[in-house]
Amino acid sequence: MSENCTQMLSSAILRKIHQAMQFSPSKLLLKSGESFHGLSPSWQKESFFGEAVFTTGMTGYVESLTDPSYAGQILVFTFPLIGNYGVPEKAFWESGKIQAAGVVVGDVSLWESHWNSERSLLDWLQEEKVPLLTGADTRAIAKTLRKKGVALGAICAPNARPRNFPDPNAGHLVKQVCVSSRQVYGSGSKTILAVDCGMKENFLRHLSRYPVRIVRVPYDYDYSDEEYDGLFLSSGPGDPMVCKETIAILKKALEKKKPLFGICLGAQILALAIGAKTYKLKFGHRGQNHPCRDLEKKRCILTSQNHGYAIKEGTLPIDWKLLFTSLNDGSVEGIAHKKHPWFAVQFHPESNPGPTDAEYLFDRFYEEVAKS
């Protein structure tokens, strides 16, 4: 090994050792009173608030943290070691920044090892001022959230006693994460109008595989008088009932009877537009290993999921049917119109992160668009 390489390696080791020493006692405090202790980087001097939720999955922390659907949430990773393969370039992210309000892990890796890594998870979190709690008993946190439900919480100092725990769902999270103006991608004889309620970049990557022109618009953009061949409703954060403008515009758009594909929040917005109801799940579905039953094909698929709200089954109009159901709790995971080419799912068929079992749904959507 050359002298320069030895010096570079020694410098990297010293930096990691110094970084490891810059941790102080900290905790995750839930509004209900439970405390879970660990360590936080020394730059975290204040209390950081959000809704504490947990997610399963061995990989995919970069995609999860940059997913706009996690806006306002303190993300508890149940897999014990996070950060071991570092953080790749932005081309692999789901948005331009970390969207989660905080990160809780059992053990954060000081050493990242991957050919495409540009920085460590620790450095990335500090750059974006996103708080971390490591060394926490994430199993105990997940069991608490499963038993009592998702909870407002704070990552704070051991002696901190916050009086107020702001609820991110009370605000308009979709407005905070969607694009601010109309954007156009690609070209083709067919046009897909994509409503951005917190759109993941992998939606665009999938749709761009087809010979189509994609027009991306903000959640409150009135597209009811525009010409398009297919309508795509993206996922996003928060309570779907907050998206009143999106629902009202969709009601008018349905009169065109154009092919429609909704994902996650998009599915909930569609349900509200047709007169169904939604409700908040006790602890939500978040992770990459959720089994769903495909009621049309009569088979099971594994899905990537990230949602805290769901469609209330008994409220669907008679001209709609269930498309998928959860094999974990029986909740609605997909709906379709019995006559028109409209369908939506609660899970993430773009599979980033997660299994690719449901990617065929994009083909189904494009086939309908091509026929329109």
N, C-alpha and C positions, 0 to 999 in steps of 0.2 A: 504494500500500500504506500502510495506517495506521501510525502510530508504534507502537501496541501490537503489531501484527502483526510489524513489523520487529524489535522487541525480543524477541518470542517466538521468531522465527526465529534471531536472533543467539544467543539463549540455548541453543537446541537445537543449533546448530552448535558452540558452545563446549563443550557437554556431550559431543558426539560426539568432538570433538578430544581432550578430556581422557580420555575412555574409551579412545580409540585409543592414548594414551600409557601407559596402565596395563597394558601387556603385558610379560611377561618370557620369556626363553628357557625352553623346556620340551621334553618328548619323550614319545613312546609307546615304552615298552620292553616287548618280548615276552619271555616266560619262556625262549624258545629263544635269546635273546641279541640279536636284531635291534633296532636303535634307529632311530626316525624323528623327526627334530627339527622344531620349530616354535615357536609362541608360545602362552602361556596367560595369562589374566587374573591380575593381581597378587594377587587374593584367594586363589588356590590355593597354599597354603603347604605342603601335605602330599602324599603319594602316594595316588592313587586307583586301585583295582583292579577288574578285571572280566575277562570273556572277550571278546577282540577279534574282532568280526565285521564284515563289510562288507555294505552294502545299495545297490542301484541305484535309480534313479528321479530325475526332475528336480524333483518336488514331493513334498509329503506329509511333510515333516520333523516337523510338529506331531503328526500322527496316529501316526507311527512312534515318536516319543519318548514319547508317552503310552500306547503299546500295552503292556499288562502282559507280553506275550510277550518283551519286551526287558529284563525285569528281570535285573539282574546282568551285563549286557553293555555293553561299550564299543563304541558304534556308529560305524563309519567310513562316511561318506557318499562315494560315488564321484563324484557330480555335483560339479563344482568349487565352485560358489557356493551357499551355504546361508544362509538368514535374510533374503532380500531382501523377502519380503512379511510379515515380522514374525510375531506370535503373536495369534490371535483369542481371543475370550472362551471360557470353559470349555465352553460348549454345543457347541463343535466338537471338543473333545478326546475321546480314547478312554478316558480314566480321569481321576481327579482330580488327577494330578500327573505329572511326568516319571518314567518307570520305568527308563530306561536308566541304567547306572552311569557313563557318560561319553560324550563326543561328540568325534569327530575329523573335521575338514573341511579342504578345500584353502584356502578363503577364506570367512570369515564376514563377512556384510554388516553394516556399521556403520549403514547407512541402510535402514530398512524402509519400504515403500510399499504400502499396501493400505487400502481404506476401513474394513475390519473389524479392523485391527490395534490391539491394546491395549498392546503393549509390544514391544521388540526381542527377538530371540533371545538376545543377550548379557545383557540385563537379566533375562530369564526364567531362564536357566541360573544366574545368580548368586543370584536369589531362592530357587531350589530347591537351591542348593549342588551343582550337577552340573558336574563339571569339563569343560573344553574345551581342545582342542589345535587351533590353526588355523595355516595356512601349512605344513602337512605335505604330503608327497608321497603323496596318497591312492592314486594309481595304483600306486605301488611297494608300498604296504601291501596293497592288494587282490591284487596278483600274488603276494606272499609268502604270503598266507592261502590263495589258490587252490592254490599249489604244496605248502605244508606243512600246510595245514588250519588251522581256527580255533585260536587260541592264548590262553592266559592272559596278561594284560598289565597294565601300569600307566601312567597318565599322571602324570609326575613331573618333578622338577628334572633338568637335564642331568647333574649329577654323582651322582644317586641310584643306588644299587645294591641294590634290595630283595632280601632273601634268600628270602622266602616270597611266593608268588602264590596266594592263596586261590581255590579253584574254586567259583564260585557254584552250579554244578550238583550239588555234593555236598550242598547243603542242600535244604530243601523250599521252593522258590521259589513254588510254587502257594499254599502256606499263607500266604505273605507278601502276595499280591496279590488274593486272592479276598475276597468279602464275608464278614462274621463271623456273619450271621444270615439267616434266611428273609425275603425281600422279595416283595411282590406288586405287579404293574403291570396296568393296564387291566381290561377286563371282557369277557365273551363267554360263549357256550354251551360253548366248548371251552377246555381248559386245557393249556398247554404248560409242562412242568417243565424249567427251564433250569439245568443244573449249571454253576456258576461255577468254572472252573479258572484264571481270569485273563481274564474276559469283557470284550471291547471294547464300548463303548457303542453302536457301530453295529449290533451284533447285536440289541440291544433296539430300536433304531430300526426295523430291518427287520421284526422279529417283531411290533412294535406296529402295523404297517400292516394287520394282519389282525384280524378280530373275535374276539380270543382273550384269555384271562386268562393272564398270565405269572407263574409262581412261580419266583423265582430263589433257589437254595439254594447253600450252600458246598460245596466239593469233597468233604467228608467227611460230609455230611448224608445220613442213611439215609431215602430216599424210597420204598423198595421196597414199603411198605404204603399209600402214598398213592394217591389217585385222580387220574389225569391222562389226557389224550388223545394227547399227544406228548411225546417226550423229546429235549431239545437238549443237546449236550455242547460246551462252549465250547473255544476255544483257550487257550493259557497257556504259561508258561515252563518250561524245564528238562527233565530226563529223565522220560519217562512212567512208568518203572519205580518212581519214588519215590511215585507216587500209588496206593499199595496199597489204601487204603480206598475210593477212587473205583472202582477196578477190581472189588473184591469186591462193592460195592453194585450196580454195573452188571450183574454176572453174575446176581444175583437178579432185577433189573428186566427182563432179557431174557426171562424166563419169561412175562411178561405179553404179549409180542409186540406192543407198542404201536409206532407209527411212531417212528423214531429218526433224528436228523440230527446228525452230529458234524463239527467243523471243527478242523483242525490237531492240537493236542494231544488234542482230543476223538476224532479219528480213530485216533490211536495208542493211546489208552486203550481204545477199542472193540476194536481188534485184539488187544490183550493179554487182554481179557475173553473173547474167543472162542478163545483158545489160540494165536494167531499171535505172532510176535516182532517187535521193533523194533531199530533200530541207529542209531548216530550217524553223520550224514553228514560227509564230510570238511570241507567249508566251508559247508554249509547252503544253503538257498534263501531269499534275502531281496531283495525289490524288487517292482516293479510291472509287469514286462514278461516274465514267465515263460510260455512257451507250453506248453500241455497238450493231449493228444489225448483227446477224448471218444470212448470206445470204443463207446458205444451209438449216438450220433448220427453217428459217423464224420466228425468235423470237428475243427478246432483252435480253441482259445480262448486269449486272453491272460489271465493271472491275476496277482493280487497275492499274494505269498508271504512268509512269515516263520516258518521252522522249521529246527531243527538236527538233528531226528531223523526217521526214516521207518520205514514198515512193510516188513518183509522179505517179498518177494513169494512165495517158495516155501513159506512157512509158513502161508498161509491155508488154512482148512478147505475141503473139497471143495464145501460148500454156499454158498461165497462166490465172488464174481467181481471182477475189476478193473473199475473204472468210468472212471478216468482214469490216464494215465501221463505222465511228463515227457518233452517232446521234447528237452530238453537232455541228460539223463543216463539216461533210461529208468526212473527210480525210480517207485514207486507214488505216485499222486496222488489216488486215490479208490478206495473199495471199496463193494460192495453185496451184500446177501444175495440169493440166487437166488429166494427165495420170500417172505420177510417184508419189510415196508416199512422196511428199515434201510439206511442209506447214510451215508457219511462222506467228506470230502475233506481233502486236505492244504493246499490253498490257501485264500484268503479271498474267498468270494463276496459278502461285504458291501461289498467294493471301496472301502475307505476307509483309505489311499489306493489308487488303482489303477483299472484298467478295470472296466467293468460287465458284461463278457461272461457271467459266471457267476451273476448275481443270480437267474436263473430257478430256481436250486436251492432258494431259499426258497419259491417258488411250489409246487415239487414237494413239499416237506415239508408245507406247509399243506394241499395237496390230499389228502394221505394222512391228516392229522389230521382234516380235515373229514369224511372217510369213516369214521373210527374210532368 
